[in-house]
Amino acid sequence: MPETSGNILLGPHPVPSKEGAPTGVCIVIPVLNEEESIGGVIASIPGDLVSEIIVADGGSTDKTIEIASAHGARVLRAGKGYGRACLAGALAADEACGIIVTMDGDSSDVPEEIPKLIAPIAEGTCDFVIASRARGFREPGSMAWHQLASGWLIGLAVGLLYGFRYTDMCAFRAIRREALMALGMREMTYGWNLEMQMKAARHGLRILEIPVPYSKRAGGRSKVAGSFYGSLHAGSRILLTLGRVALRTKIG
């Protein structure tokens, strides 16, 4: 089992950083009908630190695409599936981008925290930095108790498997592009975040979890917590992902 030091996982076989590797930053924002918030999200991203912004659309029927384009983002029609949108954005990133940051397009993540996510990767001390809403300040009403509980329980399970205990499955995260591509991501729906976290630990990436503030969405309804079906669907995909990746670990 990998050795842990503080919040950083010191794995036995980390993906090496190549000298002179690209250091540009690409922000990937998977969206589905976020016309009320996407413009403000893009406008709040610190432009001096970011090479490009990609909005990966999952089939919006409102004005999300038009608004994102008007605010300077590159829009991809990624097709249905949260994970599919994240992967499409990462694959489409400019070659100069060696760091991929993903975040939600509903204004719940705080773009001003982006420098804290990318700094450890740019400095060469980490491969994967994930935000923790559970450890940071949460605006009242931004997260339900079952979201916090599920993050804690899943984190406990991952800790038992790989030695690094996450406290959240937050979408707000940064990872070396080279390391992401080496993970062999397969989950194209809501299990994407967990699969990345599990495989990052299993592959021995240098992981850092940092507390961040979290806000209520600016408008619209959450695709996960906004309905019973959404919560059930997301929860089932997360549990299936946990079982699949854990089983793969056991059989080698």
Sequence and secondary structure as in RCSB ss.txt:
>XXXX:A:sequence
MPETSGNILLGPHPVPSKEGAPTGVCIVIPVLNEEESIGGVIASIPGDLVSEIIVADGGSTDKTIEIASAHGARV
LRAGKGYGRACLAGALAADEACGIIVTMDGDSSDVPEEIPKLIAPIAEGTCDFVIASRARGFREPGSMAWHQLAS
GWLIGLAVGLLYGFRYTDMCAFRAIRREALMALGMREMTYGWNLEMQMKAARHGLRILEIPVPYSKRAGGRSKVA
GSFYGSLHAGSRILLTLGRVALRTKIG
>XXXX:A:secstr
  EEETTEEE SS     TT   EEEEEEEESS TTTHHHHHHHS TTT SEEEEEES   SSHHHHHHHTT EE
EE  S HHHHHHHHHHHS TTEEEEEE  SSS S GGGHHHHHHHHHTTS SEEEEESSSS B TTSS HHHHHH
HHHHHHHHHHHHS   S   S EEEEHHHHHHT     STTHHHHHHHHHHHTT  EEEEE  B   SSS  TTT
TSHHHHHHHHHHHHHHHHHHHHHHHH 
